[in-house]
């Protein structure tokens, strides 16, 4: 099952420090503090479920996980299927 933008936003909204209703695909999440390091760990676990891949510390990079667009692109590159 592919991860959709709405599924990702719903998950992130449950773990965000602020309202994410105005977030676009290019809004920086971690760099701006909308999502903290605890939410990043939870996000990696969530993404593991959707990719079927084991994700590690090397995957916790801002260029993989800072925006909705980057996250969706990263997930697609790691999906097992």
C-alpha positions in Angstrom: 0.0 0.0 0.0 1.4 3.4 -1.0 1.7 6.1 1.5 -0.4 9.1 0.5 0.1 12.7 1.3 -3.1 12.8 3.4 -2.0 9.7 5.4 1.4 11.3 6.0 -0.1 14.7 7.0 -2.6 13.0 9.4 0.2 11.1 11.1 2.4 14.2 11.4 -0.5 16.3 12.7 -0.9 13.8 15.6 2.7 14.3 16.6 3.4 18.0 15.7 4.0 20.8 18.1 1.9 23.2 16.0 -1.0 23.2 13.7 -0.1 21.7 10.3 -3.2 22.8 8.4 -1.3 25.2 6.3 1.6 22.9 5.5 2.5 22.4 1.8 4.8 19.9 0.2 7.7 22.3 0.6 7.1 23.5 4.1 10.2 22.7 6.3 9.0 20.6 9.2 12.1 19.7 11.2 14.2 22.8 10.3 11.5 25.1 11.6 10.6 23.1 14.7 7.1 22.1 13.6 8.2 18.5 14.2 10.7 17.7 16.9 13.2 14.8 17.3 10.8 12.6 19.2 8.3 13.0 16.3 11.1 12.1 13.9 11.7 8.7 15.6 7.9 8.0 15.5 7.9 9.1 11.8 10.7 6.6 11.0 8.7 3.8 12.6 5.6 4.9 10.7 7.7 4.9 7.4 9.1 1.5 8.1 5.6 0.1 8.1 4.9 1.7 4.7 8.2 0.8 3.0 8.8 -2.6 4.4 12.4 -1.5 4.8 14.4 -1.2 8.0 15.4 2.4 8.4 18.4 3.4 10.4 20.3 6.5 11.7 21.7 7.1 8.2 18.2 7.7 7.0 17.5 10.4 9.5 18.7 13.2 7.3 17.1 16.6 6.7 17.3 16.1 3.0 15.1 12.9 3.4 12.6 14.1 6.0 12.3 17.8 6.2 9.3 18.4 3.9 6.3 16.4 2.8 7.6 16.2 -0.7 11.0 14.9 0.5 9.4 12.3 2.7 7.1 11.0 0.0 10.0 10.8 -2.4 12.2 9.0 0.2 9.4 6.5 0.9 9.0 5.7 -2.7 12.7 5.1 -3.1 12.7 2.7 -0.1 9.5 0.8 -0.8 9.9 -3.0 -1.1 7.4 -4.6 -3.3 
